[in-house]
């Protein structure tokens, strides 16, 4: 892909006539212009373009475009070398003083000042002061302009600055700790995260087993660990055991975590992560019917133990609801099914950091899709 760089004066200098008549907007003229372009190796060439309107019954139906390339007699001077960290450092002011106002060759009587001035800057100034401020997608496009920019955009230090400016210092530092990130390099990492070209499902073979078998359990991610709690066993048996799968292990396998004071068995509940390594369970269906209790567990504690959180003014007991955590401290619960298959549309918030947490309803208007209500009623009816 080539990028055309042309000053306004140079463009107007090759202009042979107006495209559209200002007094008669329906009347068009032939356009012919000379555009300064550059090959991938950086050598200049002229692109002579002509656009001609084609009329049919006094109406324009098509435009005929003709272009051809000719060598451009432009002296751009020697191209600077490839950027490296050991190169002599120049400030922008020094670069401006030495190169910005240097006379450059004319193109058809007009100066291509914008292009020449930028490319007379040193590689270090280009990388640190100009290219580093572009987005990852723009850097990928810039690399196809010419040979010099192609090599500049292969620099890992440049890509790290681009990623840091685009995603922030905290995200960049976090990515540096990810296994395999250094091996991929910042350029490929940015490309895969921006375009999702590497996103693909793959089957993960793991050891261990979650026994006994179950369905309708709660699961969530805690860092690189997958945690599973409860579920519905054989003959609708509600379960209350906890399993963990560590994806960082060389050979991941499910492990049963022995915890004290487990919540009553349940299925159709939600399991969410908060505060880094803590889990929170809400609601579901147990032996005695629907639940609206809250239990928390610190997975990294020396002796993990479930602890009930007695929230004031709790929402209605429910199952098949949705929940998530906000700011790592607040639990949000929405919707679900109440007794007799009644579909709920309320939303509640519970701050888990308070000494005496109190549920607070968040006013929100919502109309569920008809199919969802039917599905929930059918599911509840089948289990009643």
PyMOL commands that set and color helices and strands:
alter all, ss='L'
color gray80, all
select helices_A, chain A and resi 8-13+92-100+113-119+123-133+136-142+147-152+156-167+169-176+181-184+186-195+234-236+339-341+370-383
alter helices_A, ss='H'
color red, helices_A
select strands_A, chain A and resi 31-38+44-56+59-71+106-107+110-111+218-222+225-232+238-246+254-257+270-274+278-286+289-298+307-308+322-326+330-337+343-351+360-361
alter strands_A, ss='S'
color yellow, strands_A
deselect
rebuild
show_as cartoon
